[in-house]
Amino acid sequence: MKLTHFNYRDGGLRIENAAAADLARRFGTPLYVYSRQSLRDAFSRVKGAFSEASTTVCYSVKSCGNLSILKLLREAGAGFDIVSGGELYRVIKAGGDPRKIVFAGVAKSDDEIAKALEHDILMLNVESEAELDNIQAVAASMGRVAPVALRLNPDVDGKTHAKTTTGKKENKFGIDLANASRLVRNIAEQPNIRLLGVDAHIGSPINDVVPYRQAMERIAAFIRDHRSPRAVLEYLNIGGGYGSLYRNERVPDFADYAAVIVPHVKATGCKLIVEPGRSIAANSAALLTRVLYVKDNGFKHFTIVDAGMNDLIRPAMYDSYHFCWPAEYDGIPPSPLFDSPGATGYFQREEEEAGIVGNQALRNIDAEGLILTDVVGPICESSDYFAKGRRIPVPERGNLMAVFSAGAYGFSMSSNYNARPRPAEVLVEGDDARVIRERERYEDLVAGESGS
C-alpha cells in the first residue's frame, strides 16, 4: 500500500503538493506533517471494504487524537473507539456523535463511567466481572441503564509483537469464554445493565487474516449460544489491529480482512463495529527532523537528528521499523512505500548486513552513494534511535530527514522526557498547510507546577 500522497518530485519530498523542505523552514523541526487526503482515503477504504454488513467504523482515538483529525474523520462519517475520559472529552470537543462512541479499556474509573453515561454513548466494553458489577453500581446511583458489550478473550494468537498482542489468555484484556458465558446467564440480576453485544480485539498490527477467522468462529458461536430476551447481542465488535505498511511486509487489503469477518457477522444477524486506528493514521504522516551532527566513533557511524524518542517512541518501545530517508533527494527512495523498483534489493541487503554493523568496510560510501548508519536522537538513553544499521545517502549537518509511517502512535505517545517541548503538528491539504497543534515552549513544560 504505497504512500499515495507522499511523493518525491522536483528534488524532494512532497506531502500532497507541499514541499517538506518548505514546511520545515516555515514551522521548524521536529515536525509532524499529516496529509488530509491520506486520512480521508484510508477511512473510505475501510468503510467500503465492510459495506456488505451494517457497519459502524469507530476510529481508534488513541492512535492519533488531534482535534482537527478527529473532526476530519467525524465529517467523513466516523464513530470513535475511546479508552479514557480524556479521549471522551476530545471526541465531544471535536463534535463526535455520542451514539457512535464505544468506550473500551480495562480500568474505567467511576467518574469515567458516569461521564460516558451522561453523554449517552453507544456502549461501554466490559473487561471483567468486577467492572461489570461497578458499572451496575454507578448506573444505579444515577438512575440509568448502562449499555454494555462483553469483551471476549478468544485466546487467539495474532502473531504480532508480544507487547501489542491482546487476544491470548495470558493478556490482561477481555473475559475468557467460560466466564463470559456465566456472566451472560447472570446478567438478569443486573437491572441497570443492558447487554447489547460482544467485543474482541486480538492485537495490532496483524498482517494475516487467519487470526481474525479463528476469532470470528469462536465469537459467532458464542453469540449463537447465548442470545436471549435479556441478552439481545445486537452488535459484534471485532476491534481493529489491521496492518499497515512500514517496511516490506505483506499487508492484506481491508477487503481481505472483511472477507473473513463479514460472512460470520451476517450469519449472526449482528451489526458490525470495526475500530481501525493504525491502518488509518500510520501512513498519513511523516516526522520531519534535521541532522544536527554526524559521528563516527571508529566502530559505528551515527546520524544524530533533532527528534528523539520523546517525539516518536515506537522504535524504542516495540523495536518498530520506520523507513528513514532524506527529505531533499532527487530520485525515488528504495521502499515499497513509494513503489520503488529497488526496494527488494535494498531490504535484502539490509537483512544481509544485520548484525555486522560495526564493520568499517560497511561504513564506506558504496557505489550508490549510501553509507551504513544509525539514525539516533539527542535523548540520554541508548534506546533513543529511529533506525539501526540503515543504508541512507551520506548525511551532512543541516540535512532534512523524513521518518515515515509516523501517524499512528507517534505524537499520541510523545512526552516531555529530558524536558523537551513536543513538536508542532501540521495538516496539509493540497498546497495549503496549517498548524493543528502549536509547538510547545519551555514555559509549557512548567505550566501547572508551583515551584514552591
Secondary structure, 3 states (H helix, E strand, C coil): CCCCCEEEECCEEEECCEEHHHHHHHHCCCEEEEEHHHHHHHHHHHHHHCCCCCEEEEEEHHHCCCHHHHHHHHHHCCEEEECCHHHHHHHHHCCCCHHHEEECCCCCCHHHHHHHHHCCCCEEEECCHHHHHHHHHHHHHHCCCEEEEEEEECCCCCCCCCCCECCCCCCCCCEEHHHHHHHHHHHHHCCCEEEEEEECCCECCECCCHHHHHHHHHHHHHHHHHCCCCEEEEEEEEECCECCCCCCCCCCCHHHHHHHHHHHHHHHCCEEEECCCHHHHHHHEEEEEEEEEEEECCCCEEEEECCCCCCCCHHHHHCCCCCEEECCCCCCCCCHHHCCCCHHHHHHHHHHHCCCCCCHHHHCCCCCCEEEEEEECCCCCCCCEEEEEEEEECCCCCCEEEECCCCCCCHHHCCCHHHCCCCEEEEEECCEEEEEECCCCHHHHCCCCCCC
